[in-house]
Structure formats: C-alpha cells, structure tokens
Amino acid sequence: MKNGRLVGRVACFSAMMLLACGAFSCSQDQGQNAGSQRQGGQPRQAANQDQGQPQAQAPNPPNAQRNLTPPQVQQAIGQPGGQQGQRPAGPPTGPEAKIDEDFKIREFSFLVPATHENLQIVFIMGANVLGGDFLSLQEALEAKALVIHETGNVNQLTLENVSDKNIFIQSGDIIRGGKQDRTCPNDLVILPHSGKIPLASFCVESGRWSGRKGNSPDKFDASNNMLLNNSQKIAARVNKGQSEVWREVEASQAKLEKAAGQSVKAAESPSSLELTMDNEKVKKSIDAYTEKLSKLPADKGNIVGFATVINGKIQTIDVYGSSALFAKLWPKLLKSASVEAFANVKKDEKFAAVIPDDVRKFMLDARAAKMHNRDTKVDAVNNEYYYESDKVHYLRSTASTQPAGPNATASETSQVMHDQYIAK
C-alpha cells in the first residue's frame, strides 16, 4: 500500500454584490458574463434540539425579472467592455454603491431553521433567475448521458456530454472510478453534444493508482458524494492545491473515526474519501439527520438554497439559479452536511441557535469582499468570480447555456448558476 500511495501521489465575485436588505430579506444582482464560443478551455434557544418544519420568516419574493446586466455594471466588474485581465479591487461598499433602476436585483428571504442535533439548515427563498432544465452530474452518469474518461493525469480528465440536455457539475462533486476517485473544483455547465473536453480535477484517494473492484479503471461511473467541509472546499476551489486536498481528506477521516469510535477506512482503499463516506457506520450515524431534514418545505415558497450551520456556526451558504436545480442537488448536499455534522458532534454540549438574520448578515459581509485578480474564465462557457473578505470566501459561477446572436451581449446569454459563501 505504501508503494501504491507513493505512486498515487506522484501520478497525481463574481459580479458586483449589490445587496439591499429588509428585516429578513436580502437582495443580490443576477446578471453575469460568460462567452458563447465552443466549450473546451481549461436570545436564542438551544440549537441542538429537534424542531419541527421550518416556518416562513418573510413574505415570498417577487417573480424573476429578466436576466440582464447593464453595460456600465459589466465594465465596473471587469467584464466585456474593458480589457481582459483588468479587474477592480472589489465592489463599492459605501453610499456610492447605488443600484441602477434598470439593474434588476434578486431578493431573498429566510426560513426559521430546521434542526437535528448539532446541524441546522436555514432554507433560503428567492426568485428563479436560471432558465432551462439541467441534469445533475449524478443523473447524467446514471443515464449514461455523460462519459468521463481517465487520462492518467491526476489533475485533468476528459468528458463528453452525449445527450441533448445541459449538464451541471457542482464544485466539490466526487466522481468514483478510474485509477483514483476525483473531485471537481469548479462549477461547470456542459453543453449538449459537447465533444470531448478537458475536466480539471483533484484526487481524493491518494493511495491507489489502478483499477478498483467494481469500477472501471478507464472511466468514472458514479457521483453520489461530495466534499465535506470548508477546509476541503477551500483546498480544492480556492487554493487549488492537490497536497492540501489530500491533507484535508486525511483530517476528515481521522475526525470521522473518532466520532464513530472505529475505523471508517475501506480495506480495498484506505485513503478513499468516497469509500469512507459510504462506510456502514457512517451511513447509519447520519440516517437520523437525513430523515429529519431531507423534506423540502414545498409550501413555504421558492427554495433556491440553504445555509449549513454546525455547532452553532454558519459554515457555508449555497444559493442556486433556480429551485428546480437546487431540488436535484439537495440530497447530496444534505448528505455531505450530515456527515460533517456527525464528524463534529460534541456530546452534551448546547449551542446558540442561528436565526435568519444571522444568515442575512453573513451574506452581507461579502459586500466588503475584494475581487481576486485571477482569470474568471473557466472555459468558453463557464466563468467563476472569486471575492474574499476577512470572514468569508465568496464565489459565483455563471454560464452561457445558449449561443449569442450577432447583436446579443454576453449578459443576455449568461445565467447565474451558483453562489457559494464559505466561512473562514
């Protein structure tokens, strides 16, 4: 195994955040840029007592408005209209940050948290700003609509969408198979009949570099899990460091072993995060979390995202372009949050409950974030904008899911896919 591990290791925001908030509502811009060329580039109660179904804390938001970003805003955030690579330090944060009357904003409201043990989920309601239907990565692999090939390169695979539908790959998705399980560091929309294109990846299984029983060594055939915690997400999506990803996987396995009181590593591949998440003890330990929290409150409005709160602290906030996309991703998102909550159980401790206003304020902190001077272009279809404050990493992904006409601007074909806030 030592030799296998060594071989494995060797082989191996966005648009300006303009927010206008009421008591429990938050507003955010919805137009963004992406190209339309061929794809293929590189006083509170205790939080740890079960509560019933969440109750609405604010009225439902208005219907979605048109998904346009005015040219003056595009230039301000370093999009078309300015030279590529010239990006500002960040969005304005003072009174001068006036929202243009024609700049349609997205409003959010929040539900009272649903709670089990040390995990709170705060659902977020908002208007749909994303049109069209998307297959999740899990759906696409199960339907054989997507083929992901092993290349022998730890950090780059190839894939092909062989279907007539758009496919959404979420940052942090784990794909199972090949010579090592991998995770995808970026949000990506893969257009129909894409042809073979590169897929950036990080290994989450350092000790294997060969086929594994039940999985093809040449392809990846499942995606039932995703990265667990902020440290892993920051390592893969923000810092983009393979060694850091491996360290964080090992750290998570150690925490899970401590929580479970036994080994949770698979004999066939002890370094595999994927197999650790599918360990019977781990799965049994999170059953109560998922049974309690899995049902979306359908009668409370348009649910487009959620905040994850563990041990009384906001960990992440994920907001998607539509409620339909979020609903498809929710089971995998909840499983990941539940495993991380189990890994961090502190018996007999109580934690102050997070309230909706805490989530609103957390999102507002991104207003002070500065945009990092790194390339926003993931490939010809997808863009990622990264902002950072002293408290939060904020990343927005956009995609062009239809070709631009001869007179169309980028904003008219670009759609917001996913906003992710990661606490430091």
C-alpha positions, -999 to +999 in steps of 0.1 A: +000+000+000+029+024+007+041+019-029+006+024-042+002+055-021+035+069-034+026+062-070-008+078-065+007+109-051+033+113-078+009+104-106-014+125-093-175+376-071-184+373-093-205+401-105-206+430-081-225+420-050-252+447-045-274+439-016-305+456-002-319+441+029-350+443+050-357+426+083-351+391+069-347+397+032-316+401+011-311+412-025-284+403-049-276+410-086-284+383-111-268+392-144-233+380-152-210+373-181-200+342-200-188+337-235-207+318-261-180+301-280-173+264-282-167+248-248-133+232-241-109+256-223-092+249-192-318+355+227-319+322+214-330+287+222-305+258+221-298+247+185-292+211+192-328+202+200-350+189+172-375+214+158-405+209+135-409+220+100-394+255+093-418+284+093-416+313+069-399+344+084-406+367+055-430+371+026-423+353-007-400+372-031-413+387-063-413+368-096-380+366-115-371+396-136-351+395-169-316+383-166-297+414-179-267+433-166-264+469-178-232+477-197-219+501-171-220+474-144-203+449-167-174+473-172-172+480-135-166+444-126-141+437-153-164+420-179-169+429-216-163+465-222-129+465-205-096+448-214-093+412-203-073+409-171-080+444-158-102+439-128-110+462-099-101+455-063-137+450-054-172+464-055-181+497-039-192+494-003-203+529+007-233+551-002-219+553-038-230+517-043-263+528-058-283+502-076-293+513-111-330+515-116-327+491-146-305+467-128-329+441-116-319+425-083-327+392-067-344+393-033-341+366-006-360+357+025-352+331+050-370+303+070-367+296+107-340+268+109-348+231+107-326+214+133-314+180+142-287+175+169-258+199+161-269+206+125-292+235+115-305+241+080-317+276+071-336+274+038-334+304+015-363+316-007-358+336-039-369+342-074-357+319-102-331+336-124-320+304-143-339+291-172-339+257-188-335+222-175-303+207-163-292+172-154-271+169-123-238+151-125-253+121-107-283+120-130-261+123-161-238+094-151-268+072-142-284+079-175-251+074-194-256+109-208-221+118-197-189+099-202-158+108-181-125+093-191-094+086-171-064+102-187-036+091-164-032+128-154-043+133-118-055+168-123-071+166-157-097+141-171-118+143-202-156+142-205-183+142-232-219+151-230-236+127-254-271+139-246-295+167-257-295+183-223-273+207-204-254+190-175-244+208-143-213+197-124-211+213-090-178+222-074-170+195-048-187+167-066-168+135-062-166+111-091-160+074-085-138+051-106-108+055-128-074+050-112-083+073-084-115+089-072-115+126-081-133+158-072-143+187-095-130+221-083-153+242-105-190+246-112-195+237-148-223+236-174-215+210-201-235+218-232-253+191-252-232+170-276-201+188-263-175+165-278-145+155-257-134+184-235-109+186-205-121+184-169-100+198-141-098+175-111-082+168-078-076+133-064-094+124-032-078+090-029-040+092-027-032+055-021-045+040-054-033+042-090-050+012-106-085-002-112-107-010-082-130-039-080-165-029-092-152+002-110-137+007-144-100+019-144-107+039-176-140+057-168-159+072-139-194+058-134-210+074-103-212+106-083-231+100-050-210+121-027-192+155-025-166+172-004-175+175+033-162+207+049-149+242+044-113+231+046-117+207+017-137+232-004-111+259+002-083+235-007-099+225-040-118+255-051-099+284-037-063+274-032-064+247-059-037+226-041-035+188-045-014+182-015-037+203+006-067+183-007-050+151+004-042+165+039-078+176+044-092+142+033-069+125+059-080+150+086-117+143+079-111+105+080-095+109+114-124+130+128-149+105+115-130+076+131-130+095+164-168+102+161-176+066+151-153+050+176-139+027+150-121+026+117-141+040+088-115+033+061-121+008+034-097-022+033-096-020-005-085+016-005-080+032+030-073+067+015-106+069-004-129+097+009-156+082-013-155+048+004-152+064+039-185+083+032-201+050+022-189+032+053-218+014+070-211+030+104-210+065+089-242+059+069-261+046+099-249+075+120-263+101+096-296+084+090-314+105+117-300+137+102-312+130+067-346+116+077-353+147+098-341+173+073-345+159+038-380+171+031-381+205+014-408+228+028-427+230-005-455+252+009-432+280+020-421+294-013-394+291-039-365+274-021-333+282-040-306+275-014-297+270+022-272+278+050-254+250+068-249+256+105-229+231+126-224+236+163-239+270+162-216+284+135-225+291+099-203+270+077-215+276+041-243+292+022-252+279-012-277+296-035-287+284-069-302+299-100-334+280-097-354+260-072-355+231-097-317+229-098-314+231-060-340+204-055-320+180-077-288+187-057-303+188-023-300+151-013-262+150-020-258+184-003-276+173+028-256+140+030-224+160+029-236+184+056-248+155+078-215+136+076-196+167+086-220+174+115-216+138+127-178+142+125-180+173+147-206+160+173-198+173+208-219+153+232-238+170+259-229+205+246-255+230+236-251+257+210-268+291+205-293+288+176-286+307+145-315+328+134-324+340+099-309+375+105-276+359+112-276+344+077-286+377+061-257+394+079-233+367+068-243+373+032-239+410+036-203+406+047-195+396+011-202+433+003-168+442+018-151+415-002-123+422-027-122+405-061-091+384-066-071+391-096-073+357-112-087+347-145-125+345-143-128+323-174-130+286-167-137+277-203-157+292-232-190+285-215-183+289-178-170+318-156-161+319-119-157+351-099-139+350-066-142+375-038-127+374-003-132+393+029-117+387+063-146+364+072-158+347+040-148+334+006-175+342-019-176+326-054-201+330-081-204+308-112-221+318-144-226+300-177-237+307-212-262+280-220-272+292-254-254+307-284-253+345-286-268+361-316-249+386-337-263+415-318-265+399-284-244+410-254-228+384-231-251+392-203-281+383-224-269+347-227-252+343-193-270+329-163-261+327-127-257+291-117-245+291-081-234+315-054-213+299-026-202+315+006-175+297+026-168+308+061-131+311+071 
